[in-house]
């Protein structure tokens, strides 16, 4: 339901150290909620990275 799946071409672009992310901070009622939070944070990181790459490719540079 509305979940994005990272394809193999996108996984190859990120270094191995970025693929393993630590557990999200906080206390969770269930493992499922912790997993959902971790997946959400990873999706946000990927979105930010994609927007930065798009801005750079368009010649807009980055913030700052």
LUMLUMDREN-2810 file (N, C-alpha, C; in Angstrom, 1 decimal):
<atoms>
<atom><aa>X</aa><ch>A</ch><at>N</at><xx>0.8</xx><yy>-1.2</yy><zz>0.0</zz></atom>
<atom><aa>X</aa><ch>A</ch><at>CA</at><xx>0.0</xx><yy>0.0</yy><zz>0.0</zz></atom>
<atom><aa>X</aa><ch>A</ch><at>C</at><xx>0.9</xx><yy>1.2</yy><zz>0.0</zz></atom>
<atom><aa>X</aa><ch>A</ch><at>N</at><xx>1.1</xx><yy>1.9</yy><zz>-1.1</zz></atom>
<atom><aa>X</aa><ch>A</ch><at>CA</at><xx>1.8</xx><yy>3.1</yy><zz>-1.2</zz></atom>
<atom><aa>X</aa><ch>A</ch><at>C</at><xx>3.2</xx><yy>3.1</yy><zz>-0.8</zz></atom>
<atom><aa>X</aa><ch>A</ch><at>N</at><xx>3.8</xx><yy>2.0</yy><zz>-0.8</zz></atom>
<atom><aa>X</aa><ch>A</ch><at>CA</at><xx>5.2</xx><yy>1.9</yy><zz>-0.4</zz></atom>
<atom><aa>X</aa><ch>A</ch><at>C</at><xx>6.1</xx><yy>1.9</yy><zz>-1.6</zz></atom>
<atom><aa>X</aa><ch>A</ch><at>N</at><xx>7.2</xx><yy>2.6</yy><zz>-1.6</zz></atom>
<atom><aa>X</aa><ch>A</ch><at>CA</at><xx>8.2</xx><yy>2.6</yy><zz>-2.7</zz></atom>
<atom><aa>X</aa><ch>A</ch><at>C</at><xx>9.2</xx><yy>1.5</yy><zz>-2.4</zz></atom>
<atom><aa>X</aa><ch>A</ch><at>N</at><xx>9.6</xx><yy>0.9</yy><zz>-3.5</zz></atom>
<atom><aa>X</aa><ch>A</ch><at>CA</at><xx>10.6</xx><yy>-0.2</yy><zz>-3.4</zz></atom>
<atom><aa>X</aa><ch>A</ch><at>C</at><xx>11.8</xx><yy>0.3</yy><zz>-4.2</zz></atom>
<atom><aa>X</aa><ch>A</ch><at>N</at><xx>12.9</xx><yy>0.3</yy><zz>-3.5</zz></atom>
<atom><aa>X</aa><ch>A</ch><at>CA</at><xx>14.2</xx><yy>0.7</yy><zz>-4.2</zz></atom>
<atom><aa>X</aa><ch>A</ch><at>C</at><xx>14.6</xx><yy>-0.4</yy><zz>-5.1</zz></atom>
<atom><aa>X</aa><ch>A</ch><at>N</at><xx>14.9</xx><yy>0.0</yy><zz>-6.4</zz></atom>
<atom><aa>X</aa><ch>A</ch><at>CA</at><xx>15.3</xx><yy>-0.9</yy><zz>-7.4</zz></atom>
<atom><aa>X</aa><ch>A</ch><at>C</at><xx>16.8</xx><yy>-1.2</yy><zz>-7.2</zz></atom>
<atom><aa>X</aa><ch>A</ch><at>N</at><xx>17.3</xx><yy>-2.2</yy><zz>-7.9</zz></atom>
<atom><aa>X</aa><ch>A</ch><at>CA</at><xx>18.8</xx><yy>-2.6</yy><zz>-7.8</zz></atom>
<atom><aa>X</aa><ch>A</ch><at>C</at><xx>19.7</xx><yy>-1.5</yy><zz>-8.3</zz></atom>
<atom><aa>X</aa><ch>A</ch><at>N</at><xx>19.2</xx><yy>-0.7</yy><zz>-9.3</zz></atom>
<atom><aa>X</aa><ch>A</ch><at>CA</at><xx>20.1</xx><yy>0.4</yy><zz>-9.8</zz></atom>
<atom><aa>X</aa><ch>A</ch><at>C</at><xx>20.3</xx><yy>1.5</yy><zz>-8.8</zz></atom>
<atom><aa>X</aa><ch>A</ch><at>N</at><xx>19.3</xx><yy>1.8</yy><zz>-8.0</zz></atom>
<atom><aa>X</aa><ch>A</ch><at>CA</at><xx>19.4</xx><yy>2.8</yy><zz>-6.9</zz></atom>
<atom><aa>X</aa><ch>A</ch><at>C</at><xx>20.3</xx><yy>2.3</yy><zz>-5.8</zz></atom>
<atom><aa>X</aa><ch>A</ch><at>N</at><xx>20.2</xx><yy>1.0</yy><zz>-5.5</zz></atom>
<atom><aa>X</aa><ch>A</ch><at>CA</at><xx>21.0</xx><yy>0.5</yy><zz>-4.4</zz></atom>
<atom><aa>X</aa><ch>A</ch><at>C</at><xx>22.5</xx><yy>0.5</yy><zz>-4.7</zz></atom>
<atom><aa>X</aa><ch>A</ch><at>N</at><xx>22.8</xx><yy>0.3</yy><zz>-5.9</zz></atom>
<atom><aa>X</aa><ch>A</ch><at>CA</at><xx>24.2</xx><yy>0.3</yy><zz>-6.3</zz></atom>
<atom><aa>X</aa><ch>A</ch><at>C</at><xx>24.9</xx><yy>1.7</yy><zz>-6.2</zz></atom>
<atom><aa>X</aa><ch>A</ch><at>N</at><xx>24.1</xx><yy>2.7</yy><zz>-6.3</zz></atom>
<atom><aa>X</aa><ch>A</ch><at>CA</at><xx>24.6</xx><yy>4.1</yy><zz>-6.2</zz></atom>
<atom><aa>X</aa><ch>A</ch><at>C</at><xx>25.1</xx><yy>4.5</yy><zz>-4.8</zz></atom>
<atom><aa>X</aa><ch>A</ch><at>N</at><xx>24.5</xx><yy>3.9</yy><zz>-3.8</zz></atom>
<atom><aa>X</aa><ch>A</ch><at>CA</at><xx>24.8</xx><yy>4.3</yy><zz>-2.5</zz></atom>
<atom><aa>X</aa><ch>A</ch><at>C</at><xx>25.9</xx><yy>3.4</yy><zz>-1.9</zz></atom>
<atom><aa>X</aa><ch>A</ch><at>N</at><xx>26.8</xx><yy>4.0</yy><zz>-1.1</zz></atom>
<atom><aa>X</aa><ch>A</ch><at>CA</at><xx>27.9</xx><yy>3.2</yy><zz>-0.5</zz></atom>
<atom><aa>X</aa><ch>A</ch><at>C</at><xx>27.3</xx><yy>2.2</yy><zz>0.5</zz></atom>
<atom><aa>X</aa><ch>A</ch><at>N</at><xx>28.0</xx><yy>1.1</yy><zz>0.7</zz></atom>
<atom><aa>X</aa><ch>A</ch><at>CA</at><xx>27.5</xx><yy>0.0</yy><zz>1.6</zz></atom>
<atom><aa>X</aa><ch>A</ch><at>C</at><xx>27.3</xx><yy>0.6</yy><zz>3.0</zz></atom>
<atom><aa>X</aa><ch>A</ch><at>N</at><xx>28.1</xx><yy>1.5</yy><zz>3.4</zz></atom>
<atom><aa>X</aa><ch>A</ch><at>CA</at><xx>28.0</xx><yy>2.1</yy><zz>4.8</zz></atom>
<atom><aa>X</aa><ch>A</ch><at>C</at><xx>26.6</xx><yy>2.8</yy><zz>5.0</zz></atom>
<atom><aa>X</aa><ch>A</ch><at>N</at><xx>26.1</xx><yy>3.3</yy><zz>3.9</zz></atom>
<atom><aa>X</aa><ch>A</ch><at>CA</at><xx>24.8</xx><yy>4.0</yy><zz>4.0</zz></atom>
<atom><aa>X</aa><ch>A</ch><at>C</at><xx>23.6</xx><yy>3.1</yy><zz>4.0</zz></atom>
<atom><aa>X</aa><ch>A</ch><at>N</at><xx>23.8</xx><yy>1.9</yy><zz>3.5</zz></atom>
<atom><aa>X</aa><ch>A</ch><at>CA</at><xx>22.7</xx><yy>1.0</yy><zz>3.3</zz></atom>
<atom><aa>X</aa><ch>A</ch><at>C</at><xx>22.2</xx><yy>0.4</yy><zz>4.7</zz></atom>
<atom><aa>X</aa><ch>A</ch><at>N</at><xx>23.2</xx><yy>0.3</yy><zz>5.6</zz></atom>
<atom><aa>X</aa><ch>A</ch><at>CA</at><xx>22.8</xx><yy>-0.2</yy><zz>6.9</zz></atom>
<atom><aa>X</aa><ch>A</ch><at>C</at><xx>22.6</xx><yy>1.0</yy><zz>7.8</zz></atom>
<atom><aa>X</aa><ch>A</ch><at>N</at><xx>21.3</xx><yy>1.2</yy><zz>8.2</zz></atom>
<atom><aa>X</aa><ch>A</ch><at>CA</at><xx>21.0</xx><yy>2.4</yy><zz>9.1</zz></atom>
<atom><aa>X</aa><ch>A</ch><at>C</at><xx>20.7</xx><yy>1.9</yy><zz>10.5</zz></atom>
<atom><aa>X</aa><ch>A</ch><at>N</at><xx>21.1</xx><yy>2.6</yy><zz>11.4</zz></atom>
<atom><aa>X</aa><ch>A</ch><at>CA</at><xx>20.8</xx><yy>2.3</yy><zz>12.8</zz></atom>
<atom><aa>X</aa><ch>A</ch><at>C</at><xx>19.3</xx><yy>2.3</yy><zz>13.1</zz></atom>
<atom><aa>X</aa><ch>A</ch><at>N</at><xx>18.9</xx><yy>1.7</yy><zz>14.2</zz></atom>
<atom><aa>X</aa><ch>A</ch><at>CA</at><xx>17.5</xx><yy>1.8</yy><zz>14.6</zz></atom>
<atom><aa>X</aa><ch>A</ch><at>C</at><xx>17.1</xx><yy>3.2</yy><zz>14.9</zz></atom>
<atom><aa>X</aa><ch>A</ch><at>N</at><xx>15.9</xx><yy>3.6</yy><zz>14.6</zz></atom>
<atom><aa>X</aa><ch>A</ch><at>CA</at><xx>15.5</xx><yy>5.0</yy><zz>14.8</zz></atom>
<atom><aa>X</aa><ch>A</ch><at>C</at><xx>15.4</xx><yy>5.2</yy><zz>16.3</zz></atom>
<atom><aa>X</aa><ch>A</ch><at>N</at><xx>15.6</xx><yy>6.5</yy><zz>16.7</zz></atom>
<atom><aa>X</aa><ch>A</ch><at>CA</at><xx>15.6</xx><yy>6.8</yy><zz>18.1</zz></atom>
<atom><aa>X</aa><ch>A</ch><at>C</at><xx>14.2</xx><yy>6.7</yy><zz>18.7</zz></atom>
<atom><aa>X</aa><ch>A</ch><at>N</at><xx>14.1</xx><yy>6.4</yy><zz>20.0</zz></atom>
<atom><aa>X</aa><ch>A</ch><at>CA</at><xx>12.8</xx><yy>6.4</yy><zz>20.6</zz></atom>
<atom><aa>X</aa><ch>A</ch><at>C</at><xx>12.4</xx><yy>5.0</yy><zz>21.1</zz></atom>
<atom><aa>X</aa><ch>A</ch><at>N</at><xx>11.3</xx><yy>4.9</yy><zz>21.8</zz></atom>
<atom><aa>X</aa><ch>A</ch><at>CA</at><xx>10.7</xx><yy>3.7</yy><zz>22.2</zz></atom>
<atom><aa>X</aa><ch>A</ch><at>C</at><xx>9.5</xx><yy>3.4</yy><zz>21.4</zz></atom>
<atom><aa>X</aa><ch>A</ch><at>N</at><xx>9.4</xx><yy>2.2</yy><zz>21.0</zz></atom>
<atom><aa>X</aa><ch>A</ch><at>CA</at><xx>8.3</xx><yy>1.8</yy><zz>20.1</zz></atom>
<atom><aa>X</aa><ch>A</ch><at>C</at><xx>7.4</xx><yy>0.7</yy><zz>20.8</zz></atom>
<atom><aa>X</aa><ch>A</ch><at>N</at><xx>6.1</xx><yy>0.8</yy><zz>20.4</zz></atom>
<atom><aa>X</aa><ch>A</ch><at>CA</at><xx>5.2</xx><yy>-0.2</yy><zz>21.0</zz></atom>
<atom><aa>X</aa><ch>A</ch><at>C</at><xx>5.3</xx><yy>-1.5</yy><zz>20.4</zz></atom>
<atom><aa>X</aa><ch>A</ch><at>N</at><xx>5.8</xx><yy>-1.6</yy><zz>19.2</zz></atom>
<atom><aa>X</aa><ch>A</ch><at>CA</at><xx>6.0</xx><yy>-2.9</yy><zz>18.5</zz></atom>
<atom><aa>X</aa><ch>A</ch><at>C</at><xx>7.1</xx><yy>-2.8</yy><zz>17.5</zz></atom>
<atom><aa>X</aa><ch>A</ch><at>N</at><xx>7.6</xx><yy>-4.0</yy><zz>17.1</zz></atom>
<atom><aa>X</aa><ch>A</ch><at>CA</at><xx>8.6</xx><yy>-4.0</yy><zz>16.1</zz></atom>
<atom><aa>X</aa><ch>A</ch><at>C</at><xx>8.1</xx><yy>-3.5</yy><zz>14.8</zz></atom>
<atom><aa>X</aa><ch>A</ch><at>N</at><xx>6.9</xx><yy>-3.7</yy><zz>14.5</zz></atom>
<atom><aa>X</aa><ch>A</ch><at>CA</at><xx>6.3</xx><yy>-3.2</yy><zz>13.2</zz></atom>
<atom><aa>X</aa><ch>A</ch><at>C</at><xx>6.3</xx><yy>-1.7</yy><zz>13.2</zz></atom>
<atom><aa>X</aa><ch>A</ch><at>N</at><xx>6.0</xx><yy>-1.0</yy><zz>14.3</zz></atom>
<atom><aa>X</aa><ch>A</ch><at>CA</at><xx>6.1</xx><yy>0.5</yy><zz>14.3</zz></atom>
<atom><aa>X</aa><ch>A</ch><at>C</at><xx>7.5</xx><yy>0.9</yy><zz>14.2</zz></atom>
<atom><aa>X</aa><ch>A</ch><at>N</at><xx>8.4</xx><yy>0.3</yy><zz>14.8</zz></atom>
<atom><aa>X</aa><ch>A</ch><at>CA</at><xx>9.9</xx><yy>0.6</yy><zz>14.7</zz></atom>
<atom><aa>X</aa><ch>A</ch><at>C</at><xx>10.3</xx><yy>0.5</yy><zz>13.2</zz></atom>
<atom><aa>X</aa><ch>A</ch><at>N</at><xx>9.9</xx><yy>-0.6</yy><zz>12.6</zz></atom>
<atom><aa>X</aa><ch>A</ch><at>CA</at><xx>10.3</xx><yy>-0.9</yy><zz>11.2</zz></atom>
<atom><aa>X</aa><ch>A</ch><at>C</at><xx>9.7</xx><yy>0.2</yy><zz>10.3</zz></atom>
<atom><aa>X</aa><ch>A</ch><at>N</at><xx>8.4</xx><yy>0.5</yy><zz>10.5</zz></atom>
<atom><aa>X</aa><ch>A</ch><at>CA</at><xx>7.8</xx><yy>1.6</yy><zz>9.7</zz></atom>
<atom><aa>X</aa><ch>A</ch><at>C</at><xx>8.5</xx><yy>2.9</yy><zz>9.9</zz></atom>
<atom><aa>X</aa><ch>A</ch><at>N</at><xx>8.9</xx><yy>3.2</yy><zz>11.1</zz></atom>
<atom><aa>X</aa><ch>A</ch><at>CA</at><xx>9.6</xx><yy>4.5</yy><zz>11.3</zz></atom>
<atom><aa>X</aa><ch>A</ch><at>C</at><xx>10.9</xx><yy>4.5</yy><zz>10.6</zz></atom>
<atom><aa>X</aa><ch>A</ch><at>N</at><xx>11.7</xx><yy>3.4</yy><zz>10.7</zz></atom>
<atom><aa>X</aa><ch>A</ch><at>CA</at><xx>13.0</xx><yy>3.3</yy><zz>10.1</zz></atom>
<atom><aa>X</aa><ch>A</ch><at>C</at><xx>12.8</xx><yy>3.4</yy><zz>8.6</zz></atom>
<atom><aa>X</aa><ch>A</ch><at>N</at><xx>11.8</xx><yy>2.8</yy><zz>8.0</zz></atom>
<atom><aa>X</aa><ch>A</ch><at>CA</at><xx>11.6</xx><yy>2.8</yy><zz>6.6</zz></atom>
<atom><aa>X</aa><ch>A</ch><at>C</at><xx>11.2</xx><yy>4.3</yy><zz>6.1</zz></atom>
<atom><aa>X</aa><ch>A</ch><at>N</at><xx>10.4</xx><yy>5.0</yy><zz>6.9</zz></atom>
<atom><aa>X</aa><ch>A</ch><at>CA</at><xx>10.0</xx><yy>6.3</yy><zz>6.7</zz></atom>
<atom><aa>X</aa><ch>A</ch><at>C</at><xx>11.3</xx><yy>7.2</yy><zz>6.6</zz></atom>
<atom><aa>X</aa><ch>A</ch><at>N</at><xx>12.1</xx><yy>7.1</yy><zz>7.7</zz></atom>
<atom><aa>X</aa><ch>A</ch><at>CA</at><xx>13.3</xx><yy>7.9</yy><zz>7.7</zz></atom>
<atom><aa>X</aa><ch>A</ch><at>C</at><xx>14.3</xx><yy>7.6</yy><zz>6.5</zz></atom>
<atom><aa>X</aa><ch>A</ch><at>N</at><xx>14.4</xx><yy>6.4</yy><zz>6.1</zz></atom>
<atom><aa>X</aa><ch>A</ch><at>CA</at><xx>15.2</xx><yy>6.0</yy><zz>5.0</zz></atom>
<atom><aa>X</aa><ch>A</ch><at>C</at><xx>14.6</xx><yy>6.6</yy><zz>3.7</zz></atom>
<atom><aa>X</aa><ch>A</ch><at>N</at><xx>13.3</xx><yy>6.6</yy><zz>3.6</zz></atom>
<atom><aa>X</aa><ch>A</ch><at>CA</at><xx>12.6</xx><yy>7.2</yy><zz>2.4</zz></atom>
<atom><aa>X</aa><ch>A</ch><at>C</at><xx>12.9</xx><yy>8.7</yy><zz>2.3</zz></atom>
<atom><aa>X</aa><ch>A</ch><at>N</at><xx>12.8</xx><yy>9.4</yy><zz>3.5</zz></atom>
<atom><aa>X</aa><ch>A</ch><at>CA</at><xx>13.1</xx><yy>10.8</yy><zz>3.5</zz></atom>
<atom><aa>X</aa><ch>A</ch><at>C</at><xx>14.6</xx><yy>11.1</yy><zz>3.2</zz></atom>
<atom><aa>X</aa><ch>A</ch><at>N</at><xx>15.5</xx><yy>10.3</yy><zz>3.7</zz></atom>
<atom><aa>X</aa><ch>A</ch><at>CA</at><xx>16.9</xx><yy>10.5</yy><zz>3.3</zz></atom>
<atom><aa>X</aa><ch>A</ch><at>C</at><xx>17.1</xx><yy>10.3</yy><zz>1.8</zz></atom>
<atom><aa>X</aa><ch>A</ch><at>N</at><xx>16.4</xx><yy>9.3</yy><zz>1.2</zz></atom>
<atom><aa>X</aa><ch>A</ch><at>CA</at><xx>16.5</xx><yy>9.0</yy><zz>-0.2</zz></atom>
<atom><aa>X</aa><ch>A</ch><at>C</at><xx>15.9</xx><yy>10.2</yy><zz>-1.0</zz></atom>
<atom><aa>X</aa><ch>A</ch><at>N</at><xx>14.8</xx><yy>10.7</yy><zz>-0.6</zz></atom>
<atom><aa>X</aa><ch>A</ch><at>CA</at><xx>14.2</xx><yy>11.8</yy><zz>-1.2</zz></atom>
<atom><aa>X</aa><ch>A</ch><at>C</at><xx>15.1</xx><yy>13.1</yy><zz>-1.2</zz></atom>
<atom><aa>X</aa><ch>A</ch><at>N</at><xx>15.7</xx><yy>13.4</yy><zz>-0.1</zz></atom>
<atom><aa>X</aa><ch>A</ch><at>CA</at><xx>16.6</xx><yy>14.5</yy><zz>0.0</zz></atom>
<atom><aa>X</aa><ch>A</ch><at>C</at><xx>17.8</xx><yy>14.3</yy><zz>-0.9</zz></atom>
<atom><aa>X</aa><ch>A</ch><at>N</at><xx>18.3</xx><yy>13.1</yy><zz>-0.9</zz></atom>
<atom><aa>X</aa><ch>A</ch><at>CA</at><xx>19.5</xx><yy>12.8</yy><zz>-1.8</zz></atom>
<atom><aa>X</aa><ch>A</ch><at>C</at><xx>19.1</xx><yy>13.0</yy><zz>-3.3</zz></atom>
<atom><aa>X</aa><ch>A</ch><at>N</at><xx>17.9</xx><yy>12.5</yy><zz>-3.6</zz></atom>
<atom><aa>X</aa><ch>A</ch><at>CA</at><xx>17.4</xx><yy>12.6</yy><zz>-5.0</zz></atom>
<atom><aa>X</aa><ch>A</ch><at>C</at><xx>17.3</xx><yy>14.1</yy><zz>-5.4</zz></atom>
<atom><aa>X</aa><ch>A</ch><at>N</at><xx>16.7</xx><yy>14.9</yy><zz>-4.5</zz></atom>
<atom><aa>X</aa><ch>A</ch><at>CA</at><xx>16.5</xx><yy>16.3</yy><zz>-4.8</zz></atom>
<atom><aa>X</aa><ch>A</ch><at>C</at><xx>17.8</xx><yy>17.0</yy><zz>-4.9</zz></atom>
<atom><aa>X</aa><ch>A</ch><at>N</at><xx>18.8</xx><yy>16.7</yy><zz>-4.1</zz></atom>
<atom><aa>X</aa><ch>A</ch><at>CA</at><xx>20.1</xx><yy>17.3</yy><zz>-4.2</zz></atom>
<atom><aa>X</aa><ch>A</ch><at>C</at><xx>20.7</xx><yy>17.0</yy><zz>-5.5</zz></atom>
<atom><aa>X</aa><ch>A</ch><at>N</at><xx>20.6</xx><yy>15.7</yy><zz>-5.9</zz></atom>
<atom><aa>X</aa><ch>A</ch><at>CA</at><xx>21.2</xx><yy>15.3</yy><zz>-7.2</zz></atom>
<atom><aa>X</aa><ch>A</ch><at>C</at><xx>20.5</xx><yy>16.0</yy><zz>-8.4</zz></atom>
<atom><aa>X</aa><ch>A</ch><at>N</at><xx>19.2</xx><yy>16.1</yy><zz>-8.3</zz></atom>
<atom><aa>X</aa><ch>A</ch><at>CA</at><xx>18.4</xx><yy>16.8</yy><zz>-9.3</zz></atom>
<atom><aa>X</aa><ch>A</ch><at>C</at><xx>18.8</xx><yy>18.3</yy><zz>-9.4</zz></atom>
<atom><aa>X</aa><ch>A</ch><at>N</at><xx>18.9</xx><yy>18.9</yy><zz>-8.3</zz></atom>
<atom><aa>X</aa><ch>A</ch><at>CA</at><xx>19.3</xx><yy>20.3</yy><zz>-8.3</zz></atom>
<atom><aa>X</aa><ch>A</ch><at>C</at><xx>20.7</xx><yy>20.5</yy><zz>-8.8</zz></atom>
<atom><aa>X</aa><ch>A</ch><at>N</at><xx>21.6</xx><yy>19.6</yy><zz>-8.4</zz></atom>
<atom><aa>X</aa><ch>A</ch><at>CA</at><xx>23.0</xx><yy>19.7</yy><zz>-8.9</zz></atom>
<atom><aa>X</aa><ch>A</ch><at>C</at><xx>23.0</xx><yy>19.5</yy><zz>-10.4</zz></atom>
<atom><aa>X</aa><ch>A</ch><at>N</at><xx>22.3</xx><yy>18.5</yy><zz>-10.9</zz></atom>
<atom><aa>X</aa><ch>A</ch><at>CA</at><xx>22.3</xx><yy>18.2</yy><zz>-12.4</zz></atom>
<atom><aa>X</aa><ch>A</ch><at>C</at><xx>21.7</xx><yy>19.4</yy><zz>-13.2</zz></atom>
<atom><aa>X</aa><ch>A</ch><at>N</at><xx>20.7</xx><yy>20.1</yy><zz>-12.5</zz></atom>
<atom><aa>X</aa><ch>A</ch><at>CA</at><xx>20.1</xx><yy>21.2</yy><zz>-13.2</zz></atom>
<atom><aa>X</aa><ch>A</ch><at>C</at><xx>20.9</xx><yy>22.5</yy><zz>-13.1</zz></atom>
<atom><aa>X</aa><ch>A</ch><at>N</at><xx>22.0</xx><yy>22.4</yy><zz>-12.4</zz></atom>
<atom><aa>X</aa><ch>A</ch><at>CA</at><xx>22.9</xx><yy>23.6</yy><zz>-12.3</zz></atom>
<atom><aa>X</aa><ch>A</ch><at>C</at><xx>22.5</xx><yy>24.6</yy><zz>-11.2</zz></atom>
<atom><aa>X</aa><ch>A</ch><at>N</at><xx>21.6</xx><yy>24.1</yy><zz>-10.3</zz></atom>
<atom><aa>X</aa><ch>A</ch><at>CA</at><xx>21.1</xx><yy>25.0</yy><zz>-9.3</zz></atom>
<atom><aa>X</aa><ch>A</ch><at>C</at><xx>22.0</xx><yy>25.0</yy><zz>-8.0</zz></atom>
<atom><aa>X</aa><ch>A</ch><at>N</at><xx>22.9</xx><yy>24.0</yy><zz>-8.0</zz></atom>
<atom><aa>X</aa><ch>A</ch><at>CA</at><xx>23.7</xx><yy>23.9</yy><zz>-6.8</zz></atom>
<atom><aa>X</aa><ch>A</ch><at>C</at><xx>22.9</xx><yy>23.4</yy><zz>-5.6</zz></atom>
<atom><aa>X</aa><ch>A</ch><at>N</at><xx>23.4</xx><yy>23.6</yy><zz>-4.5</zz></atom>
<atom><aa>X</aa><ch>A</ch><at>CA</at><xx>22.7</xx><yy>23.2</yy><zz>-3.2</zz></atom>
<atom><aa>X</aa><ch>A</ch><at>C</at><xx>22.4</xx><yy>24.4</yy><zz>-2.4</zz></atom>
<atom><aa>X</aa><ch>A</ch><at>N</at><xx>21.9</xx><yy>24.1</yy><zz>-1.2</zz></atom>
<atom><aa>X</aa><ch>A</ch><at>CA</at><xx>21.6</xx><yy>25.2</yy><zz>-0.3</zz></atom>
<atom><aa>X</aa><ch>A</ch><at>C</at><xx>22.9</xx><yy>25.9</yy><zz>0.2</zz></atom>
<atom><aa>X</aa><ch>A</ch><at>N</at><xx>22.8</xx><yy>27.2</yy><zz>0.4</zz></atom>
<atom><aa>X</aa><ch>A</ch><at>CA</at><xx>24.0</xx><yy>27.8</yy><zz>1.0</zz></atom>
<atom><aa>X</aa><ch>A</ch><at>C</at><xx>24.7</xx><yy>28.8</yy><zz>0.1</zz></atom>
</atoms>
